[in-house]
């Protein structure tokens, strides 16, 4: 049989949300992130967005707070099992979620002009009160 | 007689794909007890309701939204 012509791209883009123990130092968290991302054999470094410490909506074990980090990276799917295993075994990771990032999420970022217009609208609303 | 169409809050906000990390948006689509609001009440299009329900479930897992709300601790 002829080989299938269409093949999935060798790499895919993922988004990972980590919830770290909020008692950890910021430097330790950055170090751990680097260690995890080293397992992925990334062609280009992952982009990390630090939300910082925030309250959890419900208690997870003994944790009331967590340190949230969102990472984006492109890697081959076969790298993921080892990566997830490391996350699972690490006690400082309270929870994590790896998902495919194939859509632009949310609303597009507003331009300066639109932001100004919105601010003007907000001011109008305040006057009415 | 047909009721006039409700505007969809997701379309109005200019959202391309519902973001599971936007807990302030998702909080508008859950009830006081934390259940997912039916689209007949929120006026969300079917496509966005499907995205919403997945997003809310992910947000719950990440402790951005509660599974059960309004319960005495």
N, CA and C atoms of all chains as a GROMACS GRO file, in nm:
protein
  606
    1UNK      N    1   0.084  -0.120   0.000
    1UNK     CA    2   0.000   0.000   0.000
    1UNK      C    3   0.087   0.125   0.000
    2UNK      N    4   0.044   0.221  -0.076
    2UNK     CA    5   0.122   0.346  -0.080
    2UNK      C    6   0.119   0.415   0.055
    3UNK      N    7   0.227   0.480   0.086
    3UNK     CA    8   0.233   0.554   0.212
    3UNK      C    9   0.137   0.670   0.207
    4UNK      N   10   0.076   0.699   0.321
    4UNK     CA   11  -0.014   0.814   0.327
    4UNK      C   12   0.064   0.941   0.295
    5UNK      N   13   0.003   1.022   0.213
    5UNK     CA   14   0.074   1.142   0.168
    5UNK      C   15   0.075   1.248   0.278
    6UNK      N   16  -0.038   1.259   0.349
    6UNK     CA   17  -0.048   1.367   0.447
    6UNK      C   18  -0.001   1.318   0.583
    7UNK      N   19   0.097   1.384   0.636
    7UNK     CA   20   0.144   1.349   0.770
    7UNK      C   21   0.137   1.472   0.857
    8UNK      N   22   0.113   1.443   0.984
    8UNK     CA   23   0.110   1.552   1.080
    8UNK      C   24   0.248   1.615   1.088
    9UNK      N   25   0.250   1.743   1.117
    9UNK     CA   26   0.378   1.810   1.138
    9UNK      C   27   0.452   1.739   1.252
   10UNK      N   28   0.585   1.739   1.244
   10UNK     CA   29   0.664   1.666   1.343
   10UNK      C   30   0.653   1.730   1.482
   11UNK      N   31   0.631   1.859   1.485
   11UNK     CA   32   0.618   1.927   1.614
   11UNK      C   33   0.483   1.995   1.624
   12UNK      N   34   0.438   2.012   1.747
   12UNK     CA   35   0.312   2.084   1.770
   12UNK      C   36   0.332   2.184   1.882
   13UNK      N   37   0.244   2.283   1.887
   13UNK     CA   38   0.256   2.388   1.986
   13UNK      C   39   0.169   2.356   2.106
   14UNK      N   40   0.227   2.367   2.224
   14UNK     CA   41   0.156   2.333   2.347
   14UNK      C   42   0.154   2.452   2.442
   15UNK      N   43   0.054   2.449   2.527
   15UNK     CA   44   0.046   2.546   2.635
   15UNK      C   45   0.040   2.466   2.764
   16UNK      N   46   0.124   2.503   2.860
   16UNK     CA   47   0.125   2.433   2.988
   16UNK      C   48   0.101   2.532   3.100
   17UNK      N   49   0.009   2.497   3.189
   17UNK     CA   50  -0.012   2.576   3.310
   17UNK      C   51   0.044   2.497   3.427
   18UNK      N   52   0.135   2.556   3.503
   18UNK     CA   53   0.188   2.492   3.622
   18UNK      C   54   0.134   2.563   3.744
   19UNK      N   55   0.099   2.489   3.848
   19UNK     CA   56   0.071   2.550   3.978
   19UNK      C   57   0.178   2.497   4.073
   20UNK      N   58   0.268   2.587   4.113
   20UNK     CA   59   0.374   2.549   4.206
   20UNK      C   60   0.331   2.578   4.349
   21UNK      N   61   0.399   2.513   4.443
   21UNK     CA   62   0.381   2.542   4.584
   21UNK      C   63   0.416   2.690   4.607
   22UNK      N   64   0.324   2.765   4.669
   22UNK     CA   65   0.346   2.909   4.682
   22UNK      C   66   0.454   2.942   4.785
   23UNK      N   67   0.498   2.844   4.862
   23UNK     CA   68   0.602   2.870   4.961
   23UNK      C   69   0.741   2.878   4.898
   24UNK      N   70   0.753   2.835   4.771
   24UNK     CA   71   0.884   2.833   4.706
   24UNK      C   72   0.928   2.974   4.668
   25UNK      N   73   1.062   2.992   4.663
   25UNK     CA   74   1.118   3.120   4.617
   25UNK      C   75   1.102   3.131   4.466
   26UNK      N   76   1.093   3.255   4.418
   26UNK     CA   77   1.078   3.278   4.274
   26UNK      C   78   1.196   3.219   4.197
   27UNK      N   79   1.317   3.231   4.255
   27UNK     CA   80   1.437   3.182   4.187
   27UNK      C   81   1.432   3.030   4.172
   28UNK      N   82   1.382   2.963   4.275
   28UNK     CA   83   1.372   2.816   4.271
   28UNK      C   84   1.274   2.774   4.163
   29UNK      N   85   1.164   2.848   4.152
   29UNK     CA   86   1.063   2.815   4.052
   29UNK      C   87   1.120   2.831   3.911
   30UNK      N   88   1.192   2.941   3.889
   30UNK     CA   89   1.253   2.964   3.757
   30UNK      C   90   1.350   2.850   3.723
   31UNK      N   91   1.424   2.807   3.824
   31UNK     CA   92   1.522   2.699   3.806
   31UNK      C   93   1.450   2.569   3.768
   32UNK      N   94   1.340   2.541   3.839
   32UNK     CA   95   1.265   2.418   3.812
   32UNK      C   96   1.206   2.420   3.672
   33UNK      N   97   1.154   2.536   3.631
   33UNK     CA   98   1.097   2.550   3.497
   33UNK      C   99   1.202   2.515   3.393
   34UNK      N  100   1.323   2.568   3.413
   34UNK     CA  101   1.431   2.542   3.318
   34UNK      C  102   1.462   2.392   3.312
   35UNK      N  103   1.460   2.330   3.428
   35UNK     CA  104   1.490   2.187   3.436
   35UNK      C  105   1.384   2.106   3.358
   36UNK      N  106   1.257   2.143   3.377
   36UNK     CA  107   1.149   2.072   3.307
   36UNK      C  108   1.160   2.093   3.156
   37UNK      N  109   1.186   2.217   3.118
   37UNK     CA  110   1.189   2.247   2.975
   37UNK      C  111   1.310   2.184   2.907
   38UNK      N  112   1.413   2.154   2.987
   38UNK     CA  113   1.531   2.088   2.931
   38UNK      C  114   1.495   1.948   2.881
   39UNK      N  115   1.391   1.888   2.938
   39UNK     CA  116   1.348   1.753   2.898
   39UNK      C  117   1.280   1.751   2.761
   40UNK      N  118   1.242   1.869   2.713
   40UNK     CA  119   1.159   1.875   2.593
   40UNK      C  120   1.240   1.890   2.465
   41UNK      N  121   1.371   1.910   2.477
   41UNK     CA  122   1.457   1.931   2.360
   41UNK      C  123   1.399   2.040   2.271
   42UNK      N  124   1.379   2.156   2.328
   42UNK     CA  125   1.317   2.266   2.255
   42UNK      C  126   1.416   2.330   2.157
   43UNK      N  127   1.365   2.359   2.037
   43UNK     CA  128   1.449   2.428   1.938
   43UNK      C  129   1.469   2.573   1.980
   44UNK      N  130   1.361   2.634   2.028
   44UNK     CA  131   1.374   2.770   2.080
   44UNK      C  132   1.314   2.774   2.220
   45UNK      N  133   1.368   2.860   2.307
   45UNK     CA  134   1.323   2.857   2.446
   45UNK      C  135   1.173   2.886   2.461
   46UNK      N  136   1.113   2.824   2.561
   46UNK     CA  137   0.971   2.844   2.586
   46UNK      C  138   0.947   2.985   2.639
   47UNK      N  139   0.828   3.038   2.607
   47UNK     CA  140   0.793   3.169   2.664
   47UNK      C  141   0.713   3.144   2.791
   48UNK      N  142   0.757   3.207   2.899
   48UNK     CA  143   0.690   3.187   3.027
   48UNK      C  144   0.618   3.314   3.069
   49UNK      N  145   0.496   3.295   3.117
   49UNK     CA  146   0.420   3.408   3.169
   49UNK      C  147   0.393   3.377   3.316
   50UNK      N  148   0.447   3.460   3.405
   50UNK     CA  149   0.431   3.435   3.548
   50UNK      C  150   0.310   3.512   3.599
   51UNK      N  151   0.210   3.440   3.647
   51UNK     CA  152   0.095   3.506   3.710
   51UNK      C  153   0.128   3.535   3.856
   52UNK      N  154   0.218   3.458   3.912
   52UNK     CA  155   0.254   3.476   4.053
   52UNK      C  156   0.157   3.405   4.145
   53UNK      N  157   0.160   3.445   4.271
   53UNK     CA  158   0.079   3.376   4.371
   53UNK      C  159  -0.065   3.423   4.366
   54UNK      N  160  -0.156   3.328   4.372
   54UNK     CA  161  -0.299   3.363   4.381
   54UNK      C  162  -0.371   3.252   4.457
   55UNK      N  163  -0.487   3.288   4.510
   55UNK     CA  164  -0.563   3.193   4.591
   55UNK      C  165  -0.624   3.087   4.499
   56UNK      N  166  -0.626   2.963   4.543
   56UNK     CA  167  -0.694   2.856   4.470
   56UNK      C  168  -0.844   2.864   4.499
   57UNK      N  169  -0.925   2.823   4.401
   57UNK     CA  170  -1.070   2.828   4.419
   57UNK      C  171  -1.116   2.725   4.522
   58UNK      N  172  -1.035   2.623   4.543
   58UNK     CA  173  -1.065   2.522   4.646
   58UNK      C  174  -0.933   2.467   4.694
   59UNK      N  175  -0.935   2.404   4.809
   59UNK     CA  176  -0.811   2.350   4.866
   59UNK      C  177  -0.763   2.230   4.786
   60UNK      N  178  -0.634   2.227   4.755
   60UNK     CA  179  -0.576   2.108   4.694
   60UNK      C  180  -0.480   2.051   4.797
   61UNK      N  181  -0.515   1.940   4.857
   61UNK     CA  182  -0.434   1.886   4.965
   61UNK      C  183  -0.426   1.986   5.078
   62UNK      N  184  -0.302   2.029   5.111
   62UNK     CA  185  -0.288   2.128   5.219
   62UNK      C  186  -0.270   2.268   5.162
   63UNK      N  187  -0.282   2.285   5.029
   63UNK     CA  188  -0.253   2.414   4.968
   63UNK      C  189  -0.378   2.501   4.954
   64UNK      N  190  -0.363   2.628   4.996
   64UNK     CA  191  -0.468   2.727   4.973
   64UNK      C  192  -0.430   2.822   4.861
   65UNK      N  193  -0.300   2.836   4.839
   65UNK     CA  194  -0.248   2.927   4.738
   65UNK      C  195  -0.156   2.851   4.644
   66UNK      N  196  -0.138   2.909   4.525
   66UNK     CA  197  -0.047   2.849   4.430
   66UNK      C  198   0.025   2.956   4.351
   67UNK      N  199   0.141   2.918   4.295
   67UNK     CA  200   0.217   3.009   4.210
   67UNK      C  201   0.194   2.964   4.066
   68UNK      N  202   0.123   3.045   3.987
   68UNK     CA  203   0.083   3.006   3.852
   68UNK      C  204   0.188   3.051   3.750
   69UNK      N  205   0.224   2.959   3.660
   69UNK     CA  206   0.310   2.993   3.546
   69UNK      C  207   0.248   2.933   3.421
   70UNK      N  208   0.242   3.012   3.314
   70UNK     CA  209   0.192   2.962   3.186
   70UNK      C  210   0.307   2.961   3.086
   71UNK      N  211   0.331   2.847   3.022
   71UNK     CA  212   0.441   2.835   2.926
   71UNK      C  213   0.386   2.796   2.789
   72UNK      N  214   0.447   2.849   2.687
   72UNK     CA  215   0.418   2.808   2.549
   72UNK      C  216   0.545   2.751   2.489
   73UNK      N  217   0.532   2.638   2.421
   73UNK     CA  218   0.649   2.583   2.353
   73UNK      C  219   0.606   2.494   2.238
   74UNK      N  220   0.698   2.471   2.147
   74UNK     CA  221   0.674   2.384   2.032
   74UNK      C  222   0.770   2.266   2.043
   75UNK      N  223   0.713   2.146   2.042
   75UNK     CA  224   0.798   2.028   2.056
   75UNK      C  225   0.734   1.908   1.988
   76UNK      N  226   0.810   1.801   1.977
   76UNK     CA  227   0.756   1.678   1.920
   76UNK      C  228   0.674   1.607   2.027
   77UNK      N  229   0.558   1.551   1.990
   77UNK     CA  230   0.472   1.486   2.089
   77UNK      C  231   0.542   1.376   2.168
   78UNK      N  232   0.641   1.311   2.109
   78UNK     CA  233   0.704   1.198   2.178
   78UNK      C  234   0.789   1.243   2.298
   79UNK      N  235   0.815   1.374   2.309
   79UNK     CA  236   0.891   1.426   2.423
   79UNK      C  237   0.804   1.437   2.548
   80UNK      N  238   0.672   1.438   2.527
   80UNK     CA  239   0.583   1.475   2.638
   80UNK      C  240   0.576   1.375   2.754
   81UNK      N  241   0.570   1.243   2.728
   81UNK     CA  242   0.553   1.151   2.841
   81UNK      C  243   0.659   1.167   2.948
   82UNK      N  244   0.785   1.184   2.906
   82UNK     CA  245   0.892   1.198   3.003
   82UNK      C  246   0.878   1.328   3.081
   83UNK      N  247   0.840   1.433   3.008
   83UNK     CA  248   0.818   1.564   3.068
   83UNK      C  249   0.709   1.557   3.174
   84UNK      N  250   0.597   1.494   3.139
   84UNK     CA  251   0.485   1.486   3.233
   84UNK      C  252   0.518   1.399   3.353
   85UNK      N  253   0.601   1.297   3.329
   85UNK     CA  254   0.642   1.210   3.439
   85UNK      C  255   0.722   1.290   3.542
   86UNK      N  256   0.811   1.374   3.491
   86UNK     CA  257   0.892   1.458   3.581
   86UNK      C  258   0.803   1.551   3.662
   87UNK      N  259   0.700   1.607   3.595
   87UNK     CA  260   0.608   1.699   3.664
   87UNK      C  261   0.532   1.626   3.773
   88UNK      N  262   0.489   1.504   3.738
   88UNK     CA  263   0.407   1.426   3.830
   88UNK      C  264   0.486   1.389   3.955
   89UNK      N  265   0.616   1.361   3.935
   89UNK     CA  266   0.698   1.315   4.047
   89UNK      C  267   0.745   1.429   4.136
   90UNK      N  268   0.742   1.552   4.083
   90UNK     CA  269   0.794   1.665   4.159
   90UNK      C  270   0.690   1.713   4.260
   91UNK      N  271   0.727   1.709   4.388
   91UNK     CA  272   0.631   1.746   4.493
   91UNK      C  273   0.599   1.894   4.494
   92UNK      N  274   0.686   1.977   4.437
   92UNK     CA  275   0.662   2.121   4.441
   92UNK      C  276   0.558   2.164   4.336
   93UNK      N  277   0.525   2.074   4.242
   93UNK     CA  278   0.421   2.106   4.144
   93UNK      C  279   0.288   2.055   4.201
   94UNK      N  280   0.203   2.150   4.237
   94UNK     CA  281   0.074   2.113   4.296
   94UNK      C  282  -0.016   2.052   4.190
   95UNK      N  283  -0.014   2.115   4.071
   95UNK     CA  284  -0.097   2.067   3.960
   95UNK      C  285  -0.042   2.122   3.830
   96UNK      N  286  -0.066   2.052   3.720
   96UNK     CA  287  -0.023   2.104   3.590
   96UNK      C  288  -0.124   2.060   3.485
   97UNK      N  289  -0.128   2.134   3.375
   97UNK     CA  290  -0.215   2.097   3.263
   97UNK      C  291  -0.141   2.128   3.133
   98UNK      N  292  -0.120   2.025   3.052
   98UNK     CA  293  -0.058   2.043   2.921
   98UNK      C  294  -0.169   2.034   2.818
   99UNK      N  295  -0.184   2.135   2.734
   99UNK     CA  296  -0.286   2.127   2.630
   99UNK      C  297  -0.230   2.181   2.499
  100UNK      N  298  -0.289   2.135   2.389
  100UNK     CA  299  -0.250   2.185   2.258
  100UNK      C  300  -0.289   2.331   2.247
  101UNK      N  301  -0.202   2.408   2.184
  101UNK     CA  302  -0.232   2.551   2.166
  101UNK      C  303  -0.245   2.575   2.016
  102UNK      N  304  -0.367   2.557   1.966
  102UNK     CA  305  -0.386   2.566   1.821
  102UNK      C  306  -0.480   2.680   1.782
  103UNK      N  307  -0.537   2.746   1.882
  103UNK     CA  308  -0.624   2.860   1.853
  103UNK      C  309  -0.569   2.981   1.927
  104UNK      N  310  -0.591   3.099   1.871
  104UNK     CA  311  -0.564   3.220   1.946
  104UNK      C  312  -0.677   3.235   2.046
  105UNK      N  313  -0.643   3.237   2.175
  105UNK     CA  314  -0.747   3.239   2.277
  105UNK      C  315  -0.788   3.382   2.311
  106UNK      N  316  -0.911   3.396   2.356
  106UNK     CA  317  -0.958   3.525   2.404
  106UNK      C  318  -0.979   3.625   2.293
  107UNK      N  319  -0.999   3.750   2.331
  107UNK     CA  320  -1.019   3.856   2.234
  107UNK      C  321  -0.884   3.912   2.193
  108UNK      N  322  -0.872   3.962   2.069
  108UNK     CA  323  -0.745   4.020   2.029
  108UNK      C  324  -0.711   4.140   2.117
  109UNK      N  325  -0.582   4.163   2.136
  109UNK     CA  326  -0.539   4.275   2.220
  109UNK      C  327  -0.586   4.406   2.158
  110UNK      N  328  -0.635   4.494   2.241
  110UNK     CA  329  -0.686   4.622   2.191
  110UNK      C  330  -0.570   4.712   2.151
  111UNK      N  331  -0.593   4.791   2.045
  111UNK     CA  332  -0.494   4.891   2.007
  111UNK      C  333  -0.504   5.008   2.103
  112UNK      N  334  -0.405   5.095   2.101
  112UNK     CA  335  -0.402   5.211   2.191
  112UNK      C  336  -0.529   5.294   2.175
  113UNK      N  337  -0.570   5.308   2.046
  113UNK     CA  338  -0.687   5.390   2.015
  113UNK      C  339  -0.813   5.335   2.083
  114UNK      N  340  -0.830   5.201   2.068
  114UNK     CA  341  -0.949   5.137   2.126
  114UNK      C  342  -0.946   5.147   2.278
  115UNK      N  343  -0.825   5.132   2.336
  115UNK     CA  344  -0.812   5.142   2.480
  115UNK      C  345  -0.855   5.279   2.529
  116UNK      N  346  -0.812   5.381   2.456
  116UNK     CA  347  -0.847   5.518   2.492
  116UNK      C  348  -0.998   5.539   2.485
  117UNK      N  349  -1.058   5.481   2.379
  117UNK     CA  350  -1.202   5.495   2.361
  117UNK      C  351  -1.276   5.427   2.476
  118UNK      N  352  -1.223   5.309   2.514
  118UNK     CA  353  -1.288   5.236   2.623
  118UNK      C  354  -1.279   5.313   2.753
  119UNK      N  355  -1.159   5.372   2.776
  119UNK     CA  356  -1.140   5.451   2.899
  119UNK      C  357  -1.238   5.567   2.902
  120UNK      N  358  -1.259   5.630   2.786
  120UNK     CA  359  -1.351   5.742   2.778
  120UNK      C  360  -1.492   5.694   2.816
  121UNK      N  361  -1.531   5.576   2.761
  121UNK     CA  362  -1.663   5.520   2.792
  121UNK      C  363  -1.678   5.495   2.941
  122UNK      N  364  -1.571   5.439   3.000
  122UNK     CA  365  -1.576   5.409   3.143
  122UNK      C  366  -1.597   5.537   3.224
  123UNK      N  367  -1.529   5.643   3.180
  123UNK     CA  368  -1.544   5.771   3.251
  123UNK      C  369  -1.688   5.819   3.244
  124UNK      N  370  -1.748   5.802   3.125
  124UNK     CA  371  -1.887   5.844   3.109
  124UNK      C  372  -1.977   5.769   3.207
  125UNK      N  373  -1.949   5.639   3.221
  125UNK     CA  374  -2.032   5.557   3.309
  125UNK      C  375  -2.024   5.609   3.452
  126UNK      N  376  -1.902   5.649   3.491
  126UNK     CA  377  -1.886   5.695   3.629
  126UNK      C  378  -1.966   5.821   3.655
  127UNK      N  379  -1.975   5.907   3.550
  127UNK     CA  380  -2.048   6.032   3.568
  127UNK      C  381  -2.195   6.006   3.598
  128UNK      N  382  -2.247   5.896   3.539
  128UNK     CA  383  -2.390   5.870   3.554
  128UNK      C  384  -2.426   5.831   3.697
  129UNK      N  385  -2.329   5.773   3.768
  129UNK     CA  386  -2.361   5.726   3.903
  129UNK      C  387  -2.388   5.841   3.998
  130UNK      N  388  -4.544   3.380   1.776
  130UNK     CA  389  -4.454   3.494   1.754
  130UNK      C  390  -4.313   3.459   1.802
  131UNK      N  391  -4.215   3.498   1.724
  131UNK     CA  392  -4.077   3.467   1.763
  131UNK      C  393  -4.020   3.578   1.848
  132UNK      N  394  -3.948   3.533   1.950
  132UNK     CA  395  -3.881   3.634   2.032
  132UNK      C  396  -3.762   3.690   1.957
  133UNK      N  397  -3.729   3.814   1.979
  133UNK     CA  398  -3.609   3.868   1.914
  133UNK      C  399  -3.485   3.795   1.966
  134UNK      N  400  -3.384   3.782   1.876
  134UNK     CA  401  -3.262   3.711   1.914
  134UNK      C  402  -3.185   3.788   2.019
  135UNK      N  403  -3.138   3.712   2.120
  135UNK     CA  404  -3.052   3.775   2.222
  135UNK      C  405  -2.913   3.792   2.164
  136UNK      N  406  -2.847   3.902   2.193
  136UNK     CA  407  -2.709   3.912   2.147
  136UNK      C  408  -2.620   3.816   2.226
  137UNK      N  409  -2.524   3.753   2.156
  137UNK     CA  410  -2.435   3.660   2.225
  137UNK      C  411  -2.324   3.737   2.296
  138UNK      N  412  -2.309   3.716   2.427
  138UNK     CA  413  -2.207   3.792   2.501
  138UNK      C  414  -2.066   3.760   2.455
  139UNK      N  415  -2.045   3.639   2.402
  139UNK     CA  416  -1.910   3.603   2.357
  139UNK      C  417  -1.874   3.677   2.229
  140UNK      N  418  -1.972   3.683   2.137
  140UNK     CA  419  -1.948   3.753   2.011
  140UNK      C  420  -1.928   3.901   2.038
  141UNK      N  421  -2.008   3.955   2.130
  141UNK     CA  422  -1.998   4.098   2.160
  141UNK      C  423  -1.862   4.135   2.215
  142UNK      N  424  -1.801   4.042   2.290
  142UNK     CA  425  -1.670   4.070   2.349
  142UNK      C  426  -1.558   4.052   2.247
  143UNK      N  427  -1.592   4.006   2.124
  143UNK     CA  428  -1.492   3.991   2.019
  143UNK      C  429  -1.397   3.875   2.044
  144UNK      N  430  -1.447   3.770   2.110
  144UNK     CA  431  -1.360   3.658   2.146
  144UNK      C  432  -1.351   3.558   2.031
  145UNK      N  433  -1.227   3.517   1.997
  145UNK     CA  434  -1.206   3.426   1.885
  145UNK      C  435  -1.227   3.282   1.929
  146UNK      N  436  -1.169   3.249   2.044
  146UNK     CA  437  -1.182   3.114   2.098
  146UNK      C  438  -1.179   3.129   2.249
  147UNK      N  439  -1.272   3.066   2.319
  147UNK     CA  440  -1.285   3.091   2.463
  147UNK      C  441  -1.160   3.045   2.537
  148UNK      N  442  -1.104   3.133   2.619
  148UNK     CA  443  -0.980   3.106   2.692
  148UNK      C  444  -1.013   3.047   2.829
  149UNK      N  445  -0.957   2.928   2.856
  149UNK     CA  446  -0.988   2.864   2.984
  149UNK      C  447  -0.918   2.931   3.101
  150UNK      N  448  -0.824   3.023   3.073
  150UNK     CA  449  -0.752   3.090   3.181
  150UNK      C  450  -0.819   3.219   3.224
  151UNK      N  451  -0.922   3.262   3.149
  151UNK     CA  452  -0.990   3.388   3.177
  151UNK      C  453  -1.104   3.361   3.275
  152UNK      N  454  -1.070   3.350   3.404
  152UNK     CA  455  -1.172   3.309   3.501
  152UNK      C  456  -1.278   3.415   3.522
  153UNK      N  457  -1.244   3.542   3.494
  153UNK     CA  458  -1.346   3.647   3.513
  153UNK      C  459  -1.454   3.637   3.408
  154UNK      N  460  -1.415   3.599   3.286
  154UNK     CA  461  -1.516   3.580   3.180
  154UNK      C  462  -1.599   3.455   3.211
  155UNK      N  463  -1.530   3.346   3.246
  155UNK     CA  464  -1.600   3.218   3.267
  155UNK      C  465  -1.696   3.227   3.385
  156UNK      N  466  -1.661   3.309   3.484
  156UNK     CA  467  -1.746   3.320   3.603
  156UNK      C  468  -1.884   3.374   3.569
  157UNK      N  469  -1.894   3.442   3.454
  157UNK     CA  470  -2.026   3.494   3.413
  157UNK      C  471  -2.115   3.381   3.361
  158UNK      N  472  -2.057   3.265   3.330
  158UNK     CA  473  -2.134   3.157   3.269
  158UNK      C  474  -2.152   3.038   3.362
  159UNK      N  475  -2.141   3.062   3.492
  159UNK     CA  476  -2.174   2.958   3.589
  159UNK      C  477  -2.281   3.012   3.685
  160UNK      N  478  -2.356   2.921   3.743
  160UNK     CA  479  -2.464   2.962   3.832
  160UNK      C  480  -2.407   2.992   3.971
  161UNK      N  481  -2.495   3.032   4.063
  161UNK     CA  482  -2.452   3.061   4.200
  161UNK      C  483  -2.396   2.938   4.269
  162UNK      N  484  -2.432   2.821   4.220
  162UNK     CA  485  -2.380   2.698   4.279
  162UNK      C  486  -2.258   2.646   4.204
  163UNK      N  487  -2.219   2.715   4.098
  163UNK     CA  488  -2.100   2.675   4.023
  163UNK      C  489  -2.128   2.586   3.905
  164UNK      N  490  -2.257   2.564   3.872
  164UNK     CA  491  -2.288   2.481   3.755
  164UNK      C  492  -2.276   2.563   3.627
  165UNK      N  493  -2.256   2.494   3.515
  165UNK     CA  494  -2.246   2.564   3.387
  165UNK      C  495  -2.384   2.614   3.346
  166UNK      N  496  -2.392   2.741   3.310
  166UNK     CA  497  -2.519   2.803   3.275
  166UNK      C  498  -2.564   2.753   3.137
  167UNK      N  499  -2.692   2.711   3.123
  167UNK     CA  500  -2.738   2.667   2.992
  167UNK      C  501  -2.740   2.782   2.892
  168UNK      N  502  -2.716   2.751   2.765
  168UNK     CA  503  -2.706   2.859   2.665
  168UNK      C  504  -2.840   2.926   2.643
  169UNK      N  505  -2.951   2.856   2.679
  169UNK     CA  506  -3.080   2.922   2.660
  169UNK      C  507  -3.096   3.038   2.756
  170UNK      N  508  -3.021   3.037   2.866
  170UNK     CA  509  -3.025   3.149   2.960
  170UNK      C  510  -2.921   3.255   2.926
  171UNK      N  511  -2.805   3.211   2.877
  171UNK     CA  512  -2.699   3.308   2.853
  171UNK      C  513  -2.704   3.365   2.712
  172UNK      N  514  -2.772   3.298   2.619
  172UNK     CA  515  -2.780   3.348   2.482
  172UNK      C  516  -2.654   3.325   2.401
  173UNK      N  517  -2.569   3.232   2.448
  173UNK     CA  518  -2.443   3.204   2.378
  173UNK      C  519  -2.470   3.111   2.260
  174UNK      N  520  -2.399   3.132   2.148
  174UNK     CA  521  -2.415   3.044   2.033
  174UNK      C  522  -2.367   2.904   2.066
  175UNK      N  523  -2.421   2.805   1.994
  175UNK     CA  524  -2.389   2.665   2.023
  175UNK      C  525  -2.239   2.640   2.016
  176UNK      N  526  -2.173   2.699   1.915
  176UNK     CA  527  -2.030   2.676   1.899
  176UNK      C  528  -1.954   2.726   2.022
  177UNK      N  529  -1.994   2.844   2.072
  177UNK     CA  530  -1.924   2.900   2.188
  177UNK      C  531  -1.962   2.829   2.316
  178UNK      N  532  -2.085   2.776   2.322
  178UNK     CA  533  -2.124   2.700   2.441
  178UNK      C  534  -2.037   2.575   2.453
  179UNK      N  535  -2.005   2.512   2.340
  179UNK     CA  536  -1.917   2.394   2.343
  179UNK      C  537  -1.778   2.433   2.393
  180UNK      N  538  -1.728   2.548   2.342
  180UNK     CA  539  -1.597   2.594   2.387
  180UNK      C  540  -1.600   2.628   2.536
  181UNK      N  541  -1.711   2.694   2.577
  181UNK     CA  542  -1.725   2.737   2.717
  181UNK      C  543  -1.723   2.619   2.811
  182UNK      N  544  -1.800   2.514   2.776
  182UNK     CA  545  -1.813   2.404   2.871
  182UNK      C  546  -1.677   2.336   2.890
  183UNK      N  547  -1.598   2.326   2.781
  183UNK     CA  548  -1.464   2.267   2.795
  183UNK      C  549  -1.374   2.359   2.876
  184UNK      N  550  -1.387   2.490   2.848
  184UNK     CA  551  -1.301   2.587   2.918
  184UNK      C  552  -1.330   2.588   3.068
  185UNK      N  553  -1.459   2.580   3.104
  185UNK     CA  554  -1.496   2.582   3.245
  185UNK      C  555  -1.442   2.458   3.315
  186UNK      N  556  -1.448   2.344   3.246
  186UNK     CA  557  -1.398   2.221   3.307
  186UNK      C  558  -1.247   2.227   3.328
  187UNK      N  559  -1.174   2.287   3.232
  187UNK     CA  560  -1.030   2.303   3.249
  187UNK      C  561  -1.001   2.400   3.363
  188UNK      N  562  -1.077   2.509   3.368
  188UNK     CA  563  -1.054   2.611   3.471
  188UNK      C  564  -1.080   2.553   3.610
  189UNK      N  565  -1.178   2.463   3.620
  189UNK     CA  566  -1.206   2.400   3.749
  189UNK      C  567  -1.088   2.314   3.791
  190UNK      N  568  -1.032   2.239   3.696
  190UNK     CA  569  -0.919   2.152   3.728
  190UNK      C  570  -0.801   2.235   3.778
  191UNK      N  571  -0.783   2.356   3.721
  191UNK     CA  572  -0.671   2.441   3.760
  191UNK      C  573  -0.704   2.529   3.881
  192UNK      N  574  -0.815   2.502   3.948
  192UNK     CA  575  -0.855   2.576   4.068
  192UNK      C  576  -0.872   2.725   4.040
  193UNK      N  577  -0.908   2.759   3.916
  193UNK     CA  578  -0.942   2.898   3.885
  193UNK      C  579  -1.090   2.920   3.915
  194UNK      N  580  -1.170   2.814   3.899
  194UNK     CA  581  -1.313   2.818   3.930
  194UNK      C  582  -1.341   2.705   4.028
  195UNK      N  583  -1.440   2.722   4.115
  195UNK     CA  584  -1.475   2.614   4.206
  195UNK      C  585  -1.561   2.509   4.136
  196UNK      N  586  -1.555   2.385   4.184
  196UNK     CA  587  -1.648   2.282   4.135
  196UNK      C  588  -1.785   2.307   4.195
  197UNK      N  589  -1.789   2.343   4.323
  197UNK     CA  590  -1.914   2.371   4.394
  197UNK      C  591  -1.898   2.504   4.463
  198UNK      N  592  -1.999   2.590   4.445
  198UNK     CA  593  -1.993   2.723   4.504
  198UNK      C  594  -2.107   2.738   4.603
  199UNK      N  595  -2.100   2.837   4.690
  199UNK     CA  596  -2.211   2.870   4.779
  199UNK      C  597  -2.232   2.766   4.887
  200UNK      N  598  -2.124   2.689   4.916
  200UNK     CA  599  -2.134   2.589   5.021
  200UNK      C  600  -2.064   2.641   5.145
  201UNK      N  601  -2.118   2.608   5.262
  201UNK     CA  602  -2.052   2.654   5.384
  201UNK      C  603  -1.929   2.568   5.409
  202UNK      N  604  -1.818   2.637   5.433
  202UNK     CA  605  -1.692   2.564   5.453
  202UNK      C  606  -1.691   2.495   5.588
   0.00000   0.00000   0.00000
